[in-house]
Amino acid sequence: MSAFRHLTPPVHGLFELLAGLALVIAPFALSVGPAGLVLSLGFGVLLVGLALGAEDGLPVSAHVAFDQALVIGLAGAAVALVAVDEGAAALVLAGVAAFELVLTLTTRYAHRALRR
């Protein structure tokens, strides 16, 4: 038995929803600058939308591709925020990028077959 459990798509969606909501709340709690506010809100809305649409007919391959693109986008945005001296927002985006990467690597994306 593996000590490493695989997450199901609904649990994956729940964690994505929580991460997206955290990104929406974080810039207000941390009083970040305008660049951090825009990037954090934008990525937060994307994550919430992806989480809510995960079980509504989105193909599994598309969800995997979106997850991978989000990791790359979040990491790139964190680097850009460091360049404009918004360390708090960069740290939040980097943390969510790492969380999304772990979430992507631990999710079993295959849907269960319908039981009769």
DSSP file (Angstrom, degrees, kcal/mol; ACC not computed):
  #  RESIDUE AA STRUCTURE BP1 BP2  ACC     N-H-->O    O-->H-N    N-H-->O    O-->H-N    TCO  KAPPA ALPHA  PHI   PSI    X-CA   Y-CA   Z-CA
    1    1 A M              0   0    0      0, 0.0     2,-0.3     0, 0.0     0, 0.0   0.000 360.0 360.0 360.0 137.9    0.0    0.0    0.0
    2    2 A S        -     0   0    0      1,-0.1     0, 0.0     2,-0.1     0, 0.0  -0.562 360.0-148.0 -80.7 139.7    1.2    3.4   -0.9
    3    3 A A  S    S+     0   0    0     -2,-0.3     2,-0.7     1,-0.1    -1,-0.1   0.494  86.2  78.1 -80.0  -2.7    1.7    6.0    1.8
    4    4 A F  S    S-     0   0    0      2,-0.0     2,-0.2     0, 0.0    -2,-0.1  -0.914  73.2-156.8-113.4 107.0    0.8    8.6   -0.8
    5    5 A R        -     0   0    0     -2,-0.7     2,-0.4     1,-0.0    -2,-0.1  -0.568  12.3-129.0 -87.6 147.6   -2.9    8.8   -1.4
    6    6 A H        -     0   0    0     -2,-0.2   101,-0.2   101,-0.1     2,-0.2  -0.783  20.8-128.4 -96.0 136.7   -4.3   10.2   -4.6
    7    7 A L  B     -a  107   0A   0     99,-3.0   101,-3.1    -2,-0.4    -1,-0.0  -0.538  18.0-126.9 -81.9 147.5   -6.9   12.9   -4.5
    8    8 A T     >  -     0   0    0     -2,-0.2     4,-2.6    99,-0.2     3,-0.2  -0.530  29.6-104.6 -85.9 160.5  -10.2   12.5   -6.4
    9    9 A P  H  > S+     0   0    0      0, 0.0     4,-2.6     0, 0.0     5,-0.2   0.866 119.7  52.9 -56.7 -38.7  -11.3   15.3   -8.8
   10   10 A P  H  > S+     0   0    0      0, 0.0     4,-1.9     0, 0.0     5,-0.1   0.909 111.9  45.0 -64.7 -38.0  -14.0   16.6   -6.4
   11   11 A V  H  > S+     0   0    0     -3,-0.2     4,-2.3     2,-0.2     5,-0.2   0.902 112.0  53.0 -68.8 -40.0  -11.5   16.9   -3.5
   12   12 A H  H  X S+     0   0    0     -4,-2.6     4,-2.3     1,-0.2    -1,-0.2   0.925 109.0  50.1 -57.2 -45.8   -9.0   18.5   -6.0
   13   13 A G  H  X S+     0   0    0     -4,-2.6     4,-2.4     1,-0.2    -1,-0.2   0.874 107.8  53.4 -62.4 -37.8  -11.8   21.0   -6.9
   14   14 A L  H  X S+     0   0    0     -4,-1.9     4,-2.3     2,-0.2    -1,-0.2   0.933 110.3  46.4 -62.8 -45.9  -12.4   21.8   -3.2
   15   15 A F  H  X S+     0   0    0     -4,-2.3     4,-2.3     1,-0.2    -2,-0.2   0.877 112.0  51.3 -65.5 -37.0   -8.7   22.5   -2.6
   16   16 A E  H  X S+     0   0    0     -4,-2.3     4,-2.6     2,-0.2    -1,-0.2   0.897 108.6  52.0 -64.8 -39.6   -8.6   24.7   -5.7
   17   17 A L  H  X S+     0   0    0     -4,-2.4     4,-2.5     2,-0.2    -2,-0.2   0.929 110.8  47.2 -61.3 -45.4  -11.7   26.6   -4.6
   18   18 A L  H  X S+     0   0    0     -4,-2.3     4,-2.1     1,-0.2    -2,-0.2   0.894 112.7  49.1 -64.6 -40.1  -10.1   27.3   -1.2
   19   19 A A  H  X S+     0   0    0     -4,-2.3     4,-2.0     2,-0.2    -1,-0.2   0.901 111.5  50.0 -65.8 -39.9   -6.8   28.4   -2.8
   20   20 A G  H  X S+     0   0    0     -4,-2.6     4,-1.6     2,-0.2    -2,-0.2   0.913 110.9  48.4 -64.5 -42.6   -8.7   30.7   -5.2
   21   21 A L  H  X S+     0   0    0     -4,-2.5     4,-2.0     1,-0.2    -1,-0.2   0.878 109.2  54.0 -65.1 -36.7  -10.7   32.2   -2.3
   22   22 A A  H  X S+     0   0    0     -4,-2.1     4,-2.7     1,-0.2    -1,-0.2   0.895 107.7  50.7 -62.9 -39.3   -7.4   32.7   -0.4
   23   23 A L  H  < S+     0   0    0     -4,-2.0    -1,-0.2     1,-0.2    -2,-0.2   0.835 109.9  50.2 -67.7 -31.2   -6.0   34.6   -3.4
   24   24 A V  H  < S+     0   0    0     -4,-1.6     4,-0.3     1,-0.2    -1,-0.2   0.874 118.2  38.1 -72.9 -36.3   -9.1   36.8   -3.6
   25   25 A I  H >X S+     0   0    0     -4,-2.0     4,-1.8     1,-0.1     3,-1.0   0.831 101.0  75.3 -83.2 -34.2   -8.8   37.7    0.1
   26   26 A A  H 3X S+     0   0    0     -4,-2.7     4,-2.5     1,-0.3     5,-0.2   0.837  88.9  54.2 -53.9 -45.3   -5.0   37.9    0.5
   27   27 A P  H 3>>S+     0   0    0      0, 0.0     5,-1.5     0, 0.0     4,-0.7   0.840 112.0  45.9 -64.7 -27.9   -4.4   41.3   -1.2
   28   28 A F  H <45S+     0   0    0     -3,-1.0    -2,-0.2    -4,-0.3    -3,-0.1   0.861 114.2  47.5 -78.3 -36.0   -6.9   43.0    1.1
   29   29 A A  H  <5S+     0   0    0     -4,-1.8    -1,-0.2     1,-0.2    -3,-0.2   0.829 120.3  38.1 -72.0 -31.8   -5.6   41.3    4.2
   30   30 A L  H  <5S-     0   0    0     -4,-2.5    -1,-0.2    -5,-0.2    -2,-0.2   0.492 100.2-131.4 -98.5  -4.8   -1.9   42.1    3.3
   31   31 A S  T  <5 +     0   0    0     -4,-0.7    -3,-0.2    -5,-0.2     2,-0.1   0.951  40.6 179.9  51.3  57.3   -2.5   45.6    1.9
   32   32 A V      < -     0   0    0     -5,-1.5    -1,-0.1     1,-0.2    54,-0.1  -0.308  27.8 -95.1 -82.1 169.6   -0.5   44.9   -1.3
   33   33 A G     >  -     0   0    0     -2,-0.1     4,-2.2     1,-0.1     5,-0.2  -0.081  45.6 -87.0 -76.5-179.1    0.1   47.4   -4.1
   34   34 A P  H  > S+     0   0    0      0, 0.0     4,-2.5     0, 0.0     5,-0.2   0.862 125.0  50.9 -62.7 -39.1   -1.9   47.7   -7.3
   35   35 A A  H  > S+     0   0    0      1,-0.2     4,-2.4     2,-0.2     5,-0.3   0.926 112.9  46.2 -65.3 -43.5    0.1   45.1   -9.3
   36   36 A G  H  > S+     0   0    0      1,-0.2     4,-2.4     2,-0.2     5,-0.3   0.877 112.3  52.0 -65.0 -37.5   -0.3   42.5   -6.5
   37   37 A L  H  X S+     0   0    0     -4,-2.2     4,-2.4     2,-0.2     5,-0.3   0.939 112.1  44.4 -63.7 -48.4   -3.9   43.3   -6.2
   38   38 A V  H  X S+     0   0    0     -4,-2.5     4,-2.5     2,-0.2    -2,-0.2   0.933 117.6  43.6 -64.7 -47.1   -4.7   42.8   -9.9
   39   39 A L  H  X S+     0   0    0     -4,-2.4     4,-2.6    -5,-0.2     5,-0.3   0.911 115.4  48.0 -67.3 -41.8   -2.6   39.6  -10.2
   40   40 A S  H  X S+     0   0    0     -4,-2.4     4,-2.2    -5,-0.3    -2,-0.2   0.931 115.3  44.3 -66.0 -44.8   -3.9   38.0   -7.0
   41   41 A L  H  X S+     0   0    0     -4,-2.4     4,-2.5    -5,-0.3     5,-0.2   0.912 114.1  51.0 -64.7 -42.1   -7.5   38.8   -7.8
   42   42 A G  H  X S+     0   0    0     -4,-2.5     4,-2.0    -5,-0.3    -2,-0.2   0.946 114.6  41.1 -61.7 -49.9   -7.1   37.6  -11.4
   43   43 A F  H  X S+     0   0    0     -4,-2.6     4,-2.5     2,-0.2    -1,-0.2   0.854 113.3  55.6 -68.1 -33.4   -5.6   34.3  -10.5
   44   44 A G  H  X S+     0   0    0     -4,-2.2     4,-2.5    -5,-0.3    -2,-0.2   0.924 108.5  46.7 -63.6 -43.7   -8.0   33.9   -7.7
   45   45 A V  H  X S+     0   0    0     -4,-2.5     4,-2.6     2,-0.2    -2,-0.2   0.895 111.7  52.1 -65.5 -39.4  -11.0   34.3  -10.0
   46   46 A L  H  X S+     0   0    0     -4,-2.0     4,-2.4    -5,-0.2    -2,-0.2   0.923 111.1  47.0 -61.3 -44.2   -9.4   31.8  -12.4
   47   47 A L  H  X S+     0   0    0     -4,-2.5     4,-2.5     2,-0.2    -2,-0.2   0.914 112.7  48.4 -65.5 -42.7   -8.9   29.2   -9.7
   48   48 A V  H  X S+     0   0    0     -4,-2.5     4,-2.5     2,-0.2     5,-0.2   0.926 112.9  48.5 -63.4 -43.8  -12.4   29.6   -8.4
   49   49 A G  H  X S+     0   0    0     -4,-2.6     4,-1.7     1,-0.2    -2,-0.2   0.902 112.4  48.0 -62.8 -41.4  -13.9   29.3  -11.9
   50   50 A L  H  X S+     0   0    0     -4,-2.4     4,-0.5    -5,-0.2    -1,-0.2   0.903 112.5  49.5 -65.5 -40.8  -11.8   26.3  -12.6
   51   51 A A  H >< S+     0   0    0     -4,-2.5     3,-0.6     1,-0.2     4,-0.3   0.905 113.4  45.3 -65.6 -41.5  -12.8   24.6   -9.3
   52   52 A L  H 3< S+     0   0    0     -4,-2.5     3,-0.3     1,-0.2    -1,-0.2   0.783 116.7  45.4 -74.8 -25.8  -16.5   25.3   -9.9
   53   53 A G  H ><>S+     0   0    0     -4,-1.7     3,-0.9    -5,-0.2     5,-0.7   0.416  85.5  96.2 -94.9   2.1  -16.4   24.1  -13.5
   54   54 A A  T <<5S+     0   0    0     -3,-0.6     3,-0.2    -4,-0.5     4,-0.2   0.855  91.4  35.0 -64.0 -37.3  -14.4   21.0  -12.8
   55   55 A E  T 3 5S+     0   0    0     -4,-0.3    -1,-0.3    -3,-0.3     2,-0.2   0.359  96.8  87.7 -99.8   6.1  -17.3   18.6  -12.6
   56   56 A D  T < 5S-     0   0    0     -3,-0.9    -1,-0.2     1,-0.1    -2,-0.1  -0.241 119.3 -67.5-102.8  45.0  -19.5   20.3  -15.2
   57   57 A G  T   5S+     0   0    0      1,-0.3    -2,-0.1    -2,-0.2    -3,-0.1   0.514  82.3 148.1  91.8   4.0  -18.3   18.6  -18.3
   58   58 A L      < -     0   0    0     -5,-0.7    -1,-0.3    -4,-0.2     5,-0.1  -0.609  55.5-111.9 -71.3 125.5  -14.8   20.0  -18.6
   59   59 A P     >  -     0   0    0      0, 0.0     4,-2.1     0, 0.0     3,-0.3  -0.265  18.0-125.3 -58.7 144.7  -12.7   17.3  -20.2
   60   60 A V  H  > S+     0   0    0      1,-0.2     4,-2.3     2,-0.2     5,-0.2   0.888 110.4  54.2 -59.8 -41.4  -10.1   15.8  -17.8
   61   61 A S  H  > S+     0   0    0      1,-0.2     4,-2.1     2,-0.2    -1,-0.2   0.864 107.7  50.9 -63.3 -35.1   -7.3   16.6  -20.2
   62   62 A A  H  > S+     0   0    0     -3,-0.3     4,-2.6     2,-0.2    -1,-0.2   0.899 108.7  51.0 -68.3 -40.0   -8.3   20.2  -20.3
   63   63 A H  H  X S+     0   0    0     -4,-2.1     4,-2.6     2,-0.2    -2,-0.2   0.914 110.0  49.8 -64.2 -41.8   -8.4   20.4  -16.5
   64   64 A V  H  X S+     0   0    0     -4,-2.3     4,-2.3     2,-0.2    -1,-0.2   0.928 111.8  48.6 -61.0 -45.0   -4.9   19.0  -16.4
   65   65 A A  H  X S+     0   0    0     -4,-2.1     4,-2.4     1,-0.2    -2,-0.2   0.899 111.4  49.6 -63.3 -41.2   -3.7   21.5  -18.9
   66   66 A F  H  X S+     0   0    0     -4,-2.6     4,-2.5     2,-0.2    -1,-0.2   0.909 110.1  51.5 -64.2 -41.5   -5.3   24.4  -17.1
   67   67 A D  H  X S+     0   0    0     -4,-2.6     4,-1.9     2,-0.2    -2,-0.2   0.924 111.9  46.2 -60.8 -44.5   -3.7   23.2  -13.8
   68   68 A Q  H  X S+     0   0    0     -4,-2.3     4,-2.0     1,-0.2    -2,-0.2   0.903 112.6  50.0 -65.9 -40.8   -0.3   23.1  -15.4
   69   69 A A  H  X S+     0   0    0     -4,-2.4     4,-2.9     1,-0.2    -1,-0.2   0.876 108.5  53.6 -65.2 -37.2   -0.7   26.5  -17.0
   70   70 A L  H  X S+     0   0    0     -4,-2.5     4,-3.1     2,-0.2     5,-0.3   0.899 106.4  51.8 -64.6 -40.3   -1.8   28.0  -13.7
   71   71 A V  H  X S+     0   0    0     -4,-1.9     4,-2.2     2,-0.2    -2,-0.2   0.942 113.9  43.5 -60.4 -46.9    1.3   26.7  -12.0
   72   72 A I  H  X S+     0   0    0     -4,-2.0     4,-2.5     2,-0.2    -2,-0.2   0.922 116.3  47.6 -65.1 -44.1    3.5   28.3  -14.6
   73   73 A G  H  X S+     0   0    0     -4,-2.9     4,-2.5     2,-0.2    -2,-0.2   0.906 112.1  48.7 -64.6 -42.3    1.4   31.5  -14.6
   74   74 A L  H  X S+     0   0    0     -4,-3.1     4,-2.1     2,-0.2    -1,-0.2   0.916 113.0  47.7 -63.8 -43.1    1.4   31.8  -10.9
   75   75 A A  H  X S+     0   0    0     -4,-2.2     4,-2.0    -5,-0.3    -2,-0.2   0.914 113.1  48.3 -65.3 -42.1    5.2   31.3  -10.7
   76   76 A G  H  X S+     0   0    0     -4,-2.5     4,-2.2     1,-0.2    -2,-0.2   0.890 110.9  50.6 -64.3 -39.5    5.8   33.8  -13.4
   77   77 A A  H  X S+     0   0    0     -4,-2.5     4,-2.3     2,-0.2    -1,-0.2   0.873 107.7  53.8 -66.3 -36.3    3.6   36.4  -11.8
   78   78 A A  H  X S+     0   0    0     -4,-2.1     4,-1.8     2,-0.2    -2,-0.2   0.916 109.2  48.1 -63.3 -42.4    5.4   35.9   -8.5
   79   79 A V  H  X S+     0   0    0     -4,-2.0     4,-1.7     1,-0.2    -2,-0.2   0.908 111.1  51.1 -63.8 -41.5    8.7   36.6  -10.3
   80   80 A A  H  X S+     0   0    0     -4,-2.2     4,-1.1     1,-0.2    -2,-0.2   0.879 108.4  52.0 -63.5 -37.5    7.2   39.7  -11.9
   81   81 A L  H  <>S+     0   0    0     -4,-2.3     5,-2.9     1,-0.2    -1,-0.2   0.847 105.9  53.7 -69.8 -32.8    6.0   40.9   -8.5
   82   82 A V  H ><5S+     0   0    0     -4,-1.8     3,-1.5     1,-0.2    -1,-0.2   0.895 105.0  56.2 -64.0 -38.2    9.4   40.5   -7.0
   83   83 A A  H 3<5S+     0   0    0     -4,-1.7    -1,-0.2     1,-0.3    -2,-0.2   0.804 109.8  44.3 -64.6 -29.5   10.8   42.7   -9.9
   84   84 A V  T 3<5S-     0   0    0     -4,-1.1    -1,-0.3    -3,-0.1    -2,-0.2   0.182 120.5-108.2-101.8  17.2    8.4   45.5   -8.9
   85   85 A D  T < 5S+     0   0    0     -3,-1.5     2,-0.4     1,-0.1    -3,-0.2   0.876  75.5 134.3  63.3  43.9    9.1   45.2   -5.2
   86   86 A E     >< +     0   0    0     -5,-2.9     4,-2.1     1,-0.1     5,-0.2  -0.663  20.1 163.3-117.4  74.1    5.8   43.6   -4.1
   87   87 A G  H  >  +     0   0    0     -2,-0.4     4,-2.4     1,-0.2     5,-0.2   0.846  67.3  53.9 -64.4 -39.1    7.3   40.9   -1.9
   88   88 A A  H  > S+     0   0    0      1,-0.2     4,-1.9     2,-0.2    -1,-0.2   0.939 112.8  42.8 -64.5 -46.6    4.1   40.0    0.1
   89   89 A A  H  > S+     0   0    0      1,-0.2     4,-2.5     2,-0.2    -1,-0.2   0.881 113.2  53.8 -66.7 -37.3    2.0   39.4   -3.0
   90   90 A A  H  X S+     0   0    0     -4,-2.1     4,-2.5     1,-0.2    -2,-0.2   0.900 107.9  50.3 -62.7 -40.8    4.9   37.5   -4.7
   91   91 A L  H  X S+     0   0    0     -4,-2.4     4,-2.3     2,-0.2    -1,-0.2   0.895 110.8  49.0 -64.9 -40.4    5.1   35.2   -1.6
   92   92 A V  H  X S+     0   0    0     -4,-1.9     4,-2.3     2,-0.2    -2,-0.2   0.942 113.5  45.7 -64.3 -47.6    1.4   34.5   -1.7
   93   93 A L  H  X S+     0   0    0     -4,-2.5     4,-2.2     1,-0.2    -2,-0.2   0.884 113.1  50.1 -65.1 -38.1    1.4   33.7   -5.4
   94   94 A A  H  X S+     0   0    0     -4,-2.5     4,-2.3     2,-0.2    -1,-0.2   0.897 110.5  50.8 -65.8 -39.3    4.5   31.6   -5.1
   95   95 A G  H  X S+     0   0    0     -4,-2.3     4,-2.3     2,-0.2    -2,-0.2   0.911 111.5  46.2 -64.0 -42.4    2.9   29.7   -2.2
   96   96 A V  H  X S+     0   0    0     -4,-2.3     4,-2.8     2,-0.2    -1,-0.2   0.856 110.2  54.8 -69.2 -34.2   -0.3   29.1   -4.2
   97   97 A A  H  X S+     0   0    0     -4,-2.2     4,-2.1     2,-0.2    -2,-0.2   0.928 110.6  45.4 -62.1 -44.6    1.9   28.0   -7.2
   98   98 A A  H  X S+     0   0    0     -4,-2.3     4,-2.3     2,-0.2    -2,-0.2   0.906 113.6  49.9 -64.5 -41.5    3.6   25.4   -5.0
   99   99 A F  H  X S+     0   0    0     -4,-2.3     4,-2.6     1,-0.2    -2,-0.2   0.919 111.4  48.4 -62.5 -44.3    0.3   24.3   -3.6
  100  100 A E  H  X S+     0   0    0     -4,-2.8     4,-2.6     2,-0.2    -1,-0.2   0.860 109.8  53.0 -65.7 -35.9   -1.2   23.9   -7.1
  101  101 A L  H  X S+     0   0    0     -4,-2.1     4,-2.3     2,-0.2    -2,-0.2   0.940 111.8  44.4 -64.3 -46.7    1.8   22.0   -8.2
  102  102 A V  H  X S+     0   0    0     -4,-2.3     4,-1.5     1,-0.2    -2,-0.2   0.910 113.9  51.0 -63.2 -41.6    1.5   19.5   -5.3
  103  103 A L  H  < S+     0   0    0     -4,-2.6     4,-0.5     1,-0.2    -2,-0.2   0.904 110.8  48.5 -61.9 -42.3   -2.3   19.3   -5.9
  104  104 A T  H >< S+     0   0    0     -4,-2.6     3,-0.7     1,-0.2    -1,-0.2   0.889 112.2  48.6 -65.4 -39.8   -1.7   18.6   -9.6
  105  105 A L  H 3< S+     0   0    0     -4,-2.3    -1,-0.2     1,-0.2    -2,-0.2   0.730 114.1  45.9 -74.1 -21.4    0.8   15.9   -8.9
  106  106 A T  T 3< S+     0   0    0     -4,-1.5   -99,-3.0    -5,-0.2     2,-0.4   0.371  90.2 100.8-103.9   5.2   -1.3   14.2   -6.3
  107  107 A T  B <   -a    7   0A   0     -3,-0.7     2,-0.9    -4,-0.5   -99,-0.2  -0.769  61.9-146.0 -96.7 134.0   -4.6   14.1   -8.1
  108  108 A R        -     0   0    0   -101,-3.1    -3,-0.1    -2,-0.4    -2,-0.0  -0.861  17.9-169.8 -91.8 104.5   -5.9   11.0   -9.9
  109  109 A Y        +     0   0    0     -2,-0.9     2,-0.2  -101,-0.1    -1,-0.1   0.576  47.9 108.6 -78.8 -10.0   -7.7   12.7  -12.8
  110  110 A A        -     0   0    0      1,-0.1     2,-0.2    -3,-0.0    -2,-0.1  -0.484  67.1-131.3 -71.5 133.2   -9.5    9.7  -14.1
  111  111 A H        -     0   0    0     -2,-0.2     2,-0.2     1,-0.1    -1,-0.1  -0.569  26.2-106.9 -80.6 148.0  -13.2    9.7  -13.5
  112  112 A R        -     0   0    0     -2,-0.2     2,-0.1     1,-0.1    -1,-0.1  -0.480  34.7-110.5 -73.1 144.8  -14.8    6.6  -12.1
  113  113 A A        -     0   0    0     -2,-0.2     2,-0.2     1,-0.1    -1,-0.1  -0.451  41.2 -97.1 -71.0 148.2  -16.9    4.5  -14.4
  114  114 A L        -     0   0    0     -2,-0.1     2,-0.3     1,-0.1    -1,-0.1  -0.457  37.6-133.0 -68.0 135.0  -20.6    4.5  -13.7
  115  115 A R              0   0    0     -2,-0.2    -1,-0.1     1,-0.1    -3,-0.0  -0.659 360.0 360.0 -89.4 145.8  -21.8    1.6  -11.6
  116  116 A R              0   0    0     -2,-0.3    -1,-0.1     0, 0.0    -2,-0.0   0.389 360.0 360.0-108.9 360.0  -24.8   -0.4  -12.6
